[in-house]
């Protein structure tokens, strides 16, 4: 897993309530991963400057941590993805949700409209057939 990510962004993985986890979302040619970061959670109390510094540090370390795997790393292979859709949580109505063949749904606090083109391109690059229906992309 030595390849470079196509796209990265500081993001929450949304699990509901207080279980949301701060970290970095990484899109690779064959997978999408979220790497949790305790520093990001602590930085929330340091205001905008604390978040900016912690975000930069977390993004720089995320690829290495993702390659190691383990606790705090959530990964879904693009070969398992059946649907990518715009989701909502609370007042936010433009979240990215990725669903696998076994029904697992991962929701990320990044803008669906901004990530969709890169996710679709990665899926197509992985040999998947994609049908774009606007707020939902089905994958075969």
C-alpha positions in Angstrom: 0.0 0.0 0.0 2.8 2.4 -0.9 0.7 4.4 -3.4 0.0 8.0 -2.9 -3.6 9.2 -2.1 -5.6 10.9 -4.9 -7.2 13.2 -2.4 -6.9 13.9 1.3 -8.9 16.2 3.6 -9.4 16.6 7.4 -12.7 15.1 8.2 -15.0 13.5 10.7 -16.2 9.9 10.3 -19.8 10.2 11.4 -20.9 7.3 13.6 -23.6 9.3 15.4 -23.7 11.4 18.6 -20.4 11.5 20.5 -18.9 8.6 18.6 -17.9 10.9 15.6 -14.2 10.7 15.1 -11.9 13.4 13.9 -9.1 12.6 11.5 -8.2 12.5 7.8 -10.0 11.1 4.9 -7.8 9.6 2.1 -8.9 8.4 -1.3 -6.6 5.9 -3.0 -6.9 4.3 -6.5 -8.2 1.1 -4.7 -9.7 2.2 -1.4 -11.1 5.0 0.7 -9.8 5.3 4.3 -10.3 7.4 7.4 -7.5 7.7 9.8 -8.5 8.9 13.3 -6.4 11.5 15.1 -6.6 12.2 18.8 -4.6 15.4 18.2 -7.5 16.7 16.0 -10.0 16.1 18.8 -7.8 17.9 21.3 -7.2 20.8 18.9 -10.9 21.5 18.8 -10.4 23.2 22.2 -7.5 25.3 20.8 -9.7 27.3 18.4 -9.0 27.9 14.8 -5.2 28.1 15.1 -5.1 24.9 17.0 -7.3 23.1 14.4 -5.2 24.4 11.5 -1.9 23.2 13.1 -3.3 19.9 14.2 -5.0 19.4 10.8 -1.7 19.9 8.9 0.2 17.5 11.3 -2.6 14.9 11.0 -2.7 15.0 7.2 1.1 14.6 7.0 1.0 11.5 9.2 -2.2 10.0 7.9 -0.8 8.1 4.9 1.8 6.4 7.0 -0.7 5.5 9.7 -3.1 4.2 7.1 -0.4 2.0 5.6 0.3 0.5 9.1 -3.5 -0.1 9.7 -4.7 -0.9 13.2 -6.7 1.1 15.6 -8.3 4.3 14.3 -8.0 3.3 10.6 -11.3 2.5 8.8 -10.9 1.3 5.2 -13.3 0.2 2.5 -12.0 -1.3 -0.8 -13.4 0.3 -3.9 -14.0 -3.2 -5.2 -16.6 -3.6 -2.4 -18.4 -0.3 -3.1 -22.0 -0.5 -4.4 -23.2 3.0 -3.9 -21.9 6.5 -3.2 -24.5 9.0 -2.1 -25.2 12.4 -0.7 -26.2 12.0 2.9 -27.4 14.2 5.8 -26.7 14.4 9.5 -28.3 17.1 11.6 -28.3 20.4 9.6 -25.5 19.2 7.2 -27.2 17.9 4.0 -24.1 17.5 1.8 -22.1 14.7 3.3 -20.3 11.8 1.5 -21.6 8.3 2.3 -20.1 5.2 0.8 -21.9 1.8 0.9 -20.4 -1.6 0.5 -21.8 -4.9 -0.8 -22.4 -6.2 2.7 -24.5 -3.1 3.6 -21.8 -1.3 5.6 -22.2 2.5 5.2 -19.5 4.9 6.1 -20.4 8.6 6.3 -17.8 11.3 6.2 -18.0 15.1 6.9 -16.7 16.2 3.6 -18.7 17.9 0.8 -20.3 15.2 -1.4 -20.3 17.6 -4.4 -16.5 18.2 -4.1 -15.5 14.6 -3.5 -17.9 12.9 -6.0 -15.8 13.5 -9.1 -12.6 12.0 -7.6 -14.5 9.0 -6.1 -16.2 8.3 -9.4 -12.9 8.6 -11.3 -11.2 6.2 -8.8 -14.1 3.7 -9.1 -13.9 3.8 -12.9 -10.1 3.5 -12.7 -10.6 0.4 -10.7 -12.6 -1.1 -13.5 -16.1 -0.5 -11.9 -19.2 0.5 -13.9 -20.7 3.7 -12.5 -24.2 5.1 -13.0 -24.5 8.7 -11.9 -28.0 9.8 -10.8 -27.0 13.1 -9.2 -27.2 12.6 -5.5 -26.6 8.8 -5.8 -24.0 7.0 -7.8 -24.6 3.2 -8.2 -21.6 1.0 -8.8 -21.5 -2.5 -10.5 
